[in-house]
Amino acid sequence: MPHDDASPRPDIATCPLTQINAFDPEILQDPYPYFARLRAEAPVFRDPMTGIVSVSTYALIMEVNRQPQVFSNDFSAQLRSGSTSEIDADELAILSQGWPVSNTMLTADPPAHTRYRKLAMKAFTYKRVEGMGEYVAQVTNDLIDQFAADGQCEFKSAFANHLPMTVIADALGAPRSDMDLFHRWSDAFVVQLGGISEKPARLEAARRIVEFQRYFVDKIEEKRARPTDDVISDLVHADLSEEGDARKMDYSELLSILQQLLVAGNETTAHSLTAGLYYLISNPDQMARLKADPSLYPGLVEETLRYLTPTNNMWRVATRDAEIGGFPVKAGEMVLVRYGSGNRDAAHFSDADRFDIGREDAKSHLAFGAGIHTCIGAQLARKEMTTAFPILLDRLRNIRFQEGRNSFRYSPNILLRGVLELHIAFDPA
C-alpha cells in the first residue's frame, strides 16, 4: 500500500497511529520511531488501512511464536496478489508454466514442517558448519583479492552479496558461474514473500521464479542420475516418510526447499555483513573497541543481527479466534510479527537504540526468529560473519565512507531490511 506522494506525509511523532501508512516507503527507511509508538501505545495493533494485526514487543512476539498451532505459518495463499486468496490471472498464467510449490518449511505447520525441516537441517549440521571455517576464510580472501588493490569498492556488490551466495552455491552443488542467476532469482522470491508489491513487480518475479524452477529441475535430474556430495543430491535421494510409507520428494517439494535455502542462505547474511561494516564505520568508538579486543567479534555479529534485524517482520495467520496480550484476534486475520521492533524493546534490551558490540544479552535477539521456525541457516550465517569480519578488518585498514557516494538507503521491503549499497575507501594492508 504505497503512499500517495501528492499528499503530505503525517508526522510520525504526533499523528494518530490509525492514520499512519505502515507501508510508506519512508517509514520503511526508518521504522524505529513508528515501532516505538506501537510498543508504547498499541503493542498489538489492528491497522484500519489493511486489517493486519501488528505485534511489536519482545514478550508478545515470543508469545505468538510459542503458539504455532494458533498463529500459523501457512500464509502463502494470503500473500497472493496483495493478501487475497485469489491469485491474479496474469501472474497465474506465468506461474503455470512451471511447477506448483508445496508448503514445506517457512509456509508450513507441523507435522509437515517437522518432516521437511529435519531433512533440510542435514545441510546445516553442527559438525558440517563448524568444519567450514577454513573454507569460508578462503572464499573471503579470494573475494577481497579482487578489489583490495583498488583502495575502494561498493562493499555490498563486491563482497557481501558474493560470500553467502558462493557458500550456498557450493553447498547445493551448483556452479559459481551461475551466481548472477541465483541473485536474480533470490530477489524474485523476496518480492513474492513481501506480499505488497505492485503487479508489474509480481509479474516479473513470477517469470524469474519459473526460470529458477526450470534450472533446478535440470539439476535435480542430474543429481538423481549421478549423485555427488552436495545438498541437492542429499535432498533428491532422501526418504520422506509419511504415515510409515517411505518415498522420495517430488519436484514441488524439492523446489520449495531449494528456494528457501537460496534466500535464507543469501539475502539476510549479505545484508548483515554490509550493516556490520556500516555500523562500525558510523561508530568509531566501537571500531576501536573491536581492534583493541578481538574477542568481541562474536559480539559484533550478534549486535549487528539485533540492531539491523535483517528479517525485520514476518507473517502469521490466525487459525482461530484468539488473544495476544489480551487483544482479540479473529480467525483468518493476518498477523505481522515485528522482529525489528522486538529487538529494540527497552523492556528486554537496555539502551536498546545504541549499537554496543559488548552487549551481554545481544544473543537473545530475534533476528533468526524464535520457536519452531527459527532460521535453519542461523549457525551458517554466524560462521560466515565471524570468519569474514576479522579478515576484512585485517586486510582493509582505515575503512571509511567514500565522500558523497552513499545514500544510506534501505531496501523498501516489509520483510527484509538492509542497506542497498555501501561505498567505502580503505588502505590495503
MARLO-234244 format. One record per residue (C-alpha): residue in one letter; residue number from 1; y, z negated, x negated. Coordinates in nm, 2 decimals, m for minus. Layout:
<rs>
a/NUM/Y/Z/X $
...
</rs>
This chain:
<rs>
m/1/0.00/0.00/0.00 $
p/2/0.28/0.12/m0.23 $
h/3/0.64/0.00/m0.18 $
d/4/0.90/0.23/m0.03 $
d/5/1.13/0.28/m0.33 $
a/6/1.41/0.38/m0.09 $
s/7/1.44/0.02/0.03 $
p/8/1.53/m0.28/m0.18 $
r/9/1.25/m0.49/m0.31 $
p/10/1.25/m0.85/m0.19 $
d/11/1.34/m1.14/m0.42 $
i/12/1.00/m1.29/m0.52 $
a/13/1.16/m1.63/m0.56 $
t/14/1.32/m1.66/m0.22 $
c/15/1.16/m1.40/0.02 $
p/16/0.91/m1.53/0.27 $
l/17/0.55/m1.47/0.15 $
t/18/0.48/m1.27/0.47 $
q/19/0.75/m1.01/0.37 $
i/20/0.62/m0.95/0.01 $
n/21/0.41/m0.65/m0.05 $
a/22/0.15/m0.79/m0.29 $
f/23/0.05/m0.43/m0.40 $
d/24/0.40/m0.34/m0.50 $
p/25/0.37/m0.18/m0.85 $
e/26/0.65/m0.40/m0.98 $
i/27/0.47/m0.72/m0.87 $
l/28/0.15/m0.59/m1.04 $
q/29/0.36/m0.56/m1.36 $
d/30/0.43/m0.94/m1.35 $
p/31/0.23/m1.11/m1.07 $
y/32/0.27/m1.46/m1.20 $
p/33/0.58/m1.56/m1.01 $
y/34/0.41/m1.44/m0.69 $
f/35/0.09/m1.63/m0.79 $
a/36/0.29/m1.95/m0.85 $
r/37/0.43/m1.93/m0.50 $
l/38/0.09/m1.87/m0.35 $
r/39/m0.06/m2.17/m0.52 $
a/40/0.23/m2.39/m0.42 $
e/41/0.29/m2.27/m0.06 $
a/42/m0.04/m2.10/0.06 $
p/43/m0.34/m2.14/m0.17 $
v/44/m0.53/m1.94/0.09 $
f/45/m0.31/m1.68/0.24 $
r/46/m0.37/m1.41/0.50 $
d/47/m0.14/m1.12/0.42 $
p/48/0.00/m0.99/0.75 $
m/49/0.06/m0.64/0.60 $
t/50/m0.31/m0.59/0.51 $
g/51/m0.51/m0.87/0.67 $
i/52/m0.65/m0.95/0.32 $
v/53/m0.71/m1.32/0.25 $
s/54/m0.60/m1.43/m0.10 $
v/55/m0.74/m1.73/m0.28 $
s/56/m0.52/m1.85/m0.56 $
t/57/m0.60/m2.19/m0.70 $
y/58/m0.87/m2.26/m0.96 $
a/59/m1.06/m2.51/m0.74 $
l/60/m1.07/m2.29/m0.43 $
i/61/m1.17/m1.98/m0.64 $
m/62/m1.47/m2.19/m0.76 $
e/63/m1.54/m2.30/m0.41 $
v/64/m1.57/m1.93/m0.30 $
n/65/m1.78/m1.84/m0.60 $
r/66/m2.03/m2.12/m0.52 $
q/67/m2.10/m1.97/m0.18 $
p/68/m2.22/m1.61/m0.23 $
q/69/m2.41/m1.62/0.09 $
v/70/m2.08/m1.67/0.28 $
f/71/m1.85/m1.47/0.06 $
s/72/m2.05/m1.16/m0.01 $
n/73/m2.01/m0.91/m0.30 $
d/74/m2.14/m0.63/m0.07 $
f/75/m1.79/m0.49/m0.02 $
s/76/m1.84/m0.13/m0.11 $
a/77/m1.80/0.00/0.24 $
q/78/m1.48/m0.18/0.29 $
l/79/m1.32/m0.01/m0.01 $
r/80/m1.38/0.34/0.11 $
s/81/m1.07/0.52/0.20 $
g/82/m0.83/0.23/0.20 $
s/83/m1.06/m0.06/0.30 $
t/84/m1.21/0.11/0.61 $
s/85/m1.58/0.18/0.67 $
e/86/m1.51/0.55/0.74 $
i/87/m1.50/0.75/0.42 $
d/88/m1.25/1.04/0.40 $
a/89/m1.42/1.37/0.48 $
d/90/m1.28/1.54/0.17 $
e/91/m1.39/1.26/m0.05 $
l/92/m1.74/1.26/0.11 $
a/93/m1.77/1.63/0.06 $
i/94/m1.72/1.59/m0.31 $
l/95/m1.95/1.28/m0.35 $
s/96/m2.22/1.45/m0.15 $
q/97/m2.26/1.69/m0.44 $
g/98/m2.40/1.40/m0.64 $
w/99/m2.63/1.11/m0.56 $
p/100/m2.57/0.81/m0.32 $
v/101/m2.52/0.50/m0.53 $
s/102/m2.72/0.19/m0.45 $
n/103/m2.56/m0.16/m0.44 $
t/104/m2.72/m0.32/m0.74 $
m/105/m2.51/m0.59/m0.93 $
l/106/m2.14/m0.61/m0.86 $
t/107/m2.17/m0.50/m0.49 $
a/108/m2.50/m0.67/m0.41 $
d/109/m2.61/m1.01/m0.30 $
p/110/m2.94/m1.20/m0.37 $
p/111/m3.22/m1.13/m0.37 $
a/112/m3.15/m0.77/m0.47 $
h/113/m2.87/m0.87/m0.70 $
t/114/m3.10/m1.12/m0.88 $
r/115/m3.36/m0.85/m0.95 $
y/116/m3.12/m0.59/m1.08 $
r/117/m2.92/m0.84/m1.29 $
k/118/m3.24/m0.96/m1.45 $
l/119/m3.32/m0.61/m1.56 $
a/120/m2.97/m0.53/m1.68 $
m/121/m2.95/m0.85/m1.88 $
k/122/m3.22/m0.72/m2.11 $
a/123/m2.94/m0.50/m2.26 $
f/124/m2.74/m0.82/m2.34 $
t/125/m2.99/m1.07/m2.45 $
y/126/m2.86/m1.35/m2.66 $
k/127/m3.07/m1.25/m2.96 $
r/128/m2.96/m0.89/m2.94 $
v/129/m2.59/m0.96/m2.91 $
e/130/m2.59/m1.23/m3.18 $
g/131/m2.75/m0.99/m3.42 $
m/132/m2.48/m0.73/m3.37 $
g/133/m2.22/m0.89/m3.60 $
e/134/m2.26/m0.66/m3.90 $
y/135/m2.28/m0.35/m3.68 $
v/136/m1.96/m0.44/m3.48 $
a/137/m1.79/m0.51/m3.82 $
q/138/m1.89/m0.17/m3.95 $
v/139/m1.76/0.01/m3.63 $
t/140/m1.44/m0.19/m3.66 $
n/141/m1.39/m0.09/m4.03 $
d/142/m1.47/0.27/m3.96 $
l/143/m1.21/0.29/m3.68 $
i/144/m0.94/0.12/m3.90 $
d/145/m1.02/0.36/m4.18 $
q/146/m0.89/0.64/m3.95 $
f/147/m0.53/0.51/m3.93 $
a/148/m0.49/0.23/m4.19 $
a/149/m0.31/0.45/m4.44 $
d/150/m0.05/0.56/m4.18 $
g/151/0.12/0.22/m4.16 $
q/152/0.15/0.27/m3.78 $
c/153/m0.06/0.35/m3.47 $
e/154/m0.08/0.33/m3.10 $
f/155/m0.33/0.05/m3.11 $
k/156/m0.50/0.09/m2.77 $
s/157/m0.59/0.46/m2.81 $
a/158/m0.65/0.43/m3.19 $
f/159/m0.87/0.12/m3.18 $
a/160/m0.91/m0.09/m2.87 $
n/161/m1.04/0.19/m2.65 $
h/162/m1.29/0.30/m2.91 $
l/163/m1.46/m0.02/m3.03 $
p/164/m1.62/m0.13/m2.70 $
m/165/m1.69/0.23/m2.59 $
t/166/m1.86/0.31/m2.92 $
v/167/m2.07/m0.01/m2.88 $
i/168/m2.17/0.07/m2.52 $
a/169/m2.24/0.44/m2.61 $
d/170/m2.47/0.34/m2.89 $
a/171/m2.64/0.08/m2.67 $
l/172/m2.70/0.34/m2.40 $
g/173/m2.84/0.59/m2.65 $
a/174/m2.56/0.85/m2.57 $
p/175/m2.38/1.04/m2.84 $
r/176/m2.05/0.91/m2.97 $
s/177/m1.92/1.27/m2.95 $
d/178/m1.91/1.23/m2.57 $
m/179/m1.69/0.92/m2.56 $
d/180/m1.39/1.11/m2.43 $
l/181/m1.60/1.19/m2.12 $
f/182/m1.70/0.82/m2.09 $
h/183/m1.34/0.72/m2.09 $
r/184/m1.27/0.98/m1.82 $
w/185/m1.55/0.85/m1.60 $
s/186/m1.47/0.49/m1.66 $
d/187/m1.11/0.55/m1.54 $
a/188/m1.25/0.71/m1.23 $
f/189/m1.47/0.41/m1.14 $
v/190/m1.16/0.19/m1.18 $
v/191/m0.97/0.39/m0.93 $
q/192/m1.26/0.37/m0.68 $
l/193/m1.31/0.00/m0.73 $
g/194/m0.94/m0.08/m0.68 $
g/195/m0.96/0.04/m0.32 $
i/196/m0.58/0.10/m0.28 $
s/197/m0.53/0.44/m0.45 $
e/198/m0.37/0.74/m0.27 $
k/199/m0.60/1.02/m0.15 $
p/200/m0.53/1.26/m0.44 $
a/201/m0.64/1.00/m0.69 $
r/202/m0.95/0.92/m0.49 $
l/203/m1.05/1.28/m0.47 $
e/204/m1.01/1.33/m0.85 $
a/205/m1.21/1.01/m0.91 $
a/206/m1.48/1.15/m0.68 $
r/207/m1.50/1.47/m0.89 $
r/208/m1.53/1.27/m1.21 $
i/209/m1.80/1.04/m1.07 $
v/210/m2.01/1.34/m0.98 $
e/211/m1.97/1.47/m1.34 $
f/212/m2.08/1.13/m1.46 $
q/213/m2.39/1.14/m1.23 $
r/214/m2.50/1.48/m1.34 $
y/215/m2.46/1.39/m1.71 $
f/216/m2.66/1.07/m1.68 $
v/217/m2.93/1.22/m1.46 $
d/218/m3.00/1.46/m1.75 $
k/219/m3.00/1.16/m1.99 $
i/220/m3.24/0.97/m1.76 $
e/221/m3.48/1.26/m1.76 $
e/222/m3.46/1.29/m2.14 $
k/223/m3.54/0.92/m2.18 $
r/224/m3.82/0.94/m1.92 $
a/225/m3.99/1.22/m2.13 $
r/226/m3.90/1.08/m2.47 $
p/227/m3.81/0.71/m2.46 $
t/228/m3.61/0.57/m2.75 $
d/229/m3.49/0.22/m2.85 $
d/230/m3.18/0.20/m2.61 $
v/231/m3.07/0.07/m2.28 $
i/232/m3.12/0.38/m2.07 $
s/233/m3.49/0.40/m2.19 $
d/234/m3.54/0.03/m2.11 $
l/235/m3.40/0.08/m1.76 $
v/236/m3.58/0.41/m1.68 $
h/237/m3.92/0.26/m1.77 $
a/238/m3.86/m0.09/m1.63 $
d/239/m4.07/m0.21/m1.33 $
l/240/m3.86/m0.32/m1.03 $
s/241/m4.09/m0.54/m0.82 $
e/242/m4.01/m0.58/m0.46 $
e/243/m4.24/m0.79/m0.25 $
g/244/m4.51/m0.76/m0.50 $
d/245/m4.50/m0.38/m0.54 $
a/246/m4.40/m0.26/m0.88 $
r/247/m4.20/0.06/m0.90 $
k/248/m3.95/0.24/m1.12 $
m/249/m3.58/0.26/m1.03 $
d/250/m3.46/0.58/m0.87 $
y/251/m3.15/0.78/m0.96 $
s/252/m2.93/0.59/m0.72 $
e/253/m3.02/0.25/m0.87 $
l/254/m3.01/0.37/m1.23 $
l/255/m2.67/0.54/m1.18 $
s/256/m2.53/0.23/m1.02 $
i/257/m2.63/0.01/m1.31 $
l/258/m2.52/0.26/m1.57 $
q/259/m2.17/0.30/m1.42 $
q/260/m2.13/m0.08/m1.41 $
l/261/m2.23/m0.11/m1.78 $
l/262/m1.99/0.17/m1.87 $
v/263/m1.69/0.00/m1.70 $
a/264/m1.78/m0.36/m1.79 $
g/265/m1.86/m0.26/m2.15 $
n/266/m1.53/m0.08/m2.19 $
e/267/m1.22/m0.15/m1.98 $
t/268/m1.19/m0.52/m1.99 $
t/269/m1.27/m0.55/m2.36 $
a/270/m1.02/m0.27/m2.45 $
h/271/m0.75/m0.45/m2.25 $
s/272/m0.83/m0.78/m2.41 $
l/273/m0.82/m0.65/m2.77 $
t/274/m0.49/m0.49/m2.70 $
a/275/m0.35/m0.80/m2.53 $
g/276/m0.47/m1.04/m2.81 $
l/277/m0.27/m0.84/m3.07 $
y/278/0.03/m0.81/m2.83 $
y/279/0.04/m1.19/m2.77 $
l/280/0.01/m1.27/m3.14 $
i/281/0.30/m1.05/m3.24 $
s/282/0.50/m1.19/m2.95 $
n/283/0.42/m1.55/m3.06 $
p/284/0.47/m1.57/m3.44 $
d/285/0.40/m1.94/m3.43 $
q/286/0.05/m1.87/m3.30 $
m/287/0.00/m1.59/m3.56 $
a/288/0.10/m1.84/m3.83 $
r/289/m0.15/m2.10/m3.70 $
l/290/m0.43/m1.84/m3.70 $
k/291/m0.36/m1.73/m4.05 $
a/292/m0.35/m2.09/m4.17 $
d/293/m0.67/m2.19/m3.99 $
p/294/m0.92/m1.91/m3.94 $
s/295/m1.14/m2.15/m3.74 $
l/296/m0.90/m2.07/m3.45 $
y/297/m1.03/m1.72/m3.40 $
p/298/m1.27/m1.82/m3.12 $
g/299/m0.97/m2.00/m2.96 $
l/300/m0.77/m1.68/m2.98 $
v/301/m1.04/m1.49/m2.80 $
e/302/m1.07/m1.75/m2.52 $
e/303/m0.70/m1.79/m2.48 $
t/304/m0.64/m1.42/m2.47 $
l/305/m0.90/m1.39/m2.20 $
r/306/m0.74/m1.67/m2.00 $
y/307/m0.38/m1.56/m2.04 $
l/308/m0.45/m1.19/m1.96 $
t/309/m0.75/m1.22/m1.73 $
p/310/m0.84/m0.85/m1.75 $
t/311/m1.03/m0.87/m1.42 $
n/312/m0.72/m1.02/m1.25 $
n/313/m0.86/m1.01/m0.90 $
m/314/m1.20/m0.94/m0.73 $
w/315/m1.31/m0.86/m0.38 $
r/316/m1.53/m1.06/m0.15 $
v/317/m1.61/m1.01/0.22 $
a/318/m1.68/m1.30/0.46 $
t/319/m2.03/m1.27/0.62 $
r/320/m1.95/m1.52/0.89 $
d/321/m1.67/m1.73/1.02 $
a/322/m1.60/m1.99/0.75 $
e/323/m1.33/m2.21/0.59 $
i/324/m1.18/m2.21/0.24 $
g/325/m1.00/m2.53/0.17 $
g/326/m0.97/m2.59/0.55 $
f/327/m0.82/m2.24/0.61 $
p/328/m1.02/m2.04/0.87 $
v/329/m1.16/m1.70/0.76 $
k/330/m1.32/m1.47/1.01 $
a/331/m1.64/m1.28/0.96 $
g/332/m1.58/m0.93/0.81 $
e/333/m1.24/m1.02/0.65 $
m/334/m1.17/m0.90/0.30 $
v/335/m1.11/m1.19/0.06 $
l/336/m0.92/m1.13/m0.27 $
v/337/m1.02/m1.39/m0.53 $
r/338/m0.72/m1.41/m0.77 $
y/339/m0.87/m1.50/m1.10 $
g/340/m0.54/m1.43/m1.28 $
s/341/m0.38/m1.70/m1.06 $
g/342/m0.65/m1.95/m1.12 $
n/343/m0.62/m1.91/m1.49 $
r/344/m0.25/m2.00/m1.47 $
d/345/m0.31/m2.30/m1.24 $
a/346/m0.14/m2.61/m1.39 $
a/347/m0.38/m2.83/m1.19 $
h/348/m0.65/m2.71/m1.43 $
f/349/m0.47/m2.59/m1.75 $
s/350/m0.18/m2.80/m1.88 $
d/351/0.13/m2.59/m1.97 $
a/352/m0.06/m2.30/m1.82 $
d/353/0.20/m2.03/m1.88 $
r/354/0.21/m2.10/m2.25 $
f/355/m0.01/m1.89/m2.49 $
d/356/m0.19/m2.15/m2.71 $
i/357/m0.48/m2.05/m2.93 $
g/358/m0.56/m2.42/m2.99 $
r/359/m0.61/m2.49/m2.62 $
e/360/m0.91/m2.72/m2.59 $
d/361/m1.02/m2.62/m2.24 $
a/362/m0.95/m2.24/m2.27 $
k/363/m1.32/m2.15/m2.24 $
s/364/m1.33/m2.29/m1.88 $
h/365/m1.12/m1.98/m1.78 $
l/366/m1.23/m1.74/m1.50 $
a/367/m1.18/m1.42/m1.69 $
f/368/m1.55/m1.33/m1.66 $
g/369/m1.57/m1.46/m1.30 $
a/370/m1.79/m1.75/m1.21 $
g/371/m2.12/m1.82/m1.03 $
i/372/m2.40/m1.57/m0.99 $
h/373/m2.16/m1.28/m1.05 $
t/374/m2.04/m1.39/m1.39 $
c/375/m1.99/m1.08/m1.61 $
i/376/m2.32/m0.99/m1.78 $
g/377/m2.12/m0.85/m2.07 $
a/378/m1.93/m1.17/m2.15 $
q/379/m2.13/m1.25/m2.46 $
l/380/m2.09/m0.90/m2.60 $
a/381/m1.71/m0.90/m2.53 $
r/382/m1.68/m1.22/m2.72 $
k/383/m1.88/m1.09/m3.01 $
e/384/m1.67/m0.78/m3.03 $
m/385/m1.34/m0.97/m3.02 $
t/386/m1.44/m1.25/m3.26 $
t/387/m1.57/m0.99/m3.51 $
a/388/m1.28/m0.75/m3.48 $
f/389/m0.97/m0.97/m3.49 $
p/390/m1.03/m1.12/m3.84 $
i/391/m1.09/m0.78/m3.98 $
l/392/m0.78/m0.63/m3.81 $
l/393/m0.55/m0.91/m3.94 $
d/394/m0.70/m0.89/m4.29 $
r/395/m0.66/m0.52/m4.32 $
l/396/m0.33/m0.47/m4.13 $
r/397/m0.07/m0.70/m4.28 $
n/398/0.27/m0.79/m4.14 $
i/399/0.19/m0.64/m3.80 $
r/400/0.49/m0.58/m3.58 $
f/401/0.60/m0.37/m3.29 $
q/402/0.74/m0.02/m3.35 $
e/403/1.10/m0.04/m3.26 $
g/404/1.19/0.14/m2.94 $
r/405/0.84/0.27/m2.88 $
n/406/0.69/0.01/m2.64 $
s/407/0.75/m0.02/m2.27 $
f/408/0.50/m0.32/m2.24 $
r/409/0.40/m0.19/m1.90 $
y/410/0.07/m0.29/m1.75 $
s/411/m0.18/m0.08/m1.56 $
p/412/m0.08/m0.06/m1.19 $
n/413/m0.42/m0.17/m1.07 $
i/414/m0.50/m0.45/m0.83 $
l/415/m0.83/m0.55/m1.00 $
l/416/m0.79/m0.47/m1.37 $
r/417/m0.49/m0.58/m1.58 $
g/418/m0.40/m0.45/m1.93 $
v/419/m0.11/m0.32/m2.14 $
l/420/m0.11/0.06/m2.12 $
e/421/m0.01/0.11/m2.48 $
l/422/0.09/m0.08/m2.79 $
h/423/0.27/0.09/m3.07 $
i/424/0.25/m0.12/m3.39 $
a/425/0.36/m0.09/m3.75 $
f/426/0.19/m0.27/m4.04 $
d/427/0.15/m0.29/m4.42 $
p/428/m0.20/m0.16/m4.51 $
a/429/m0.40/m0.42/m4.72 $
</rs>
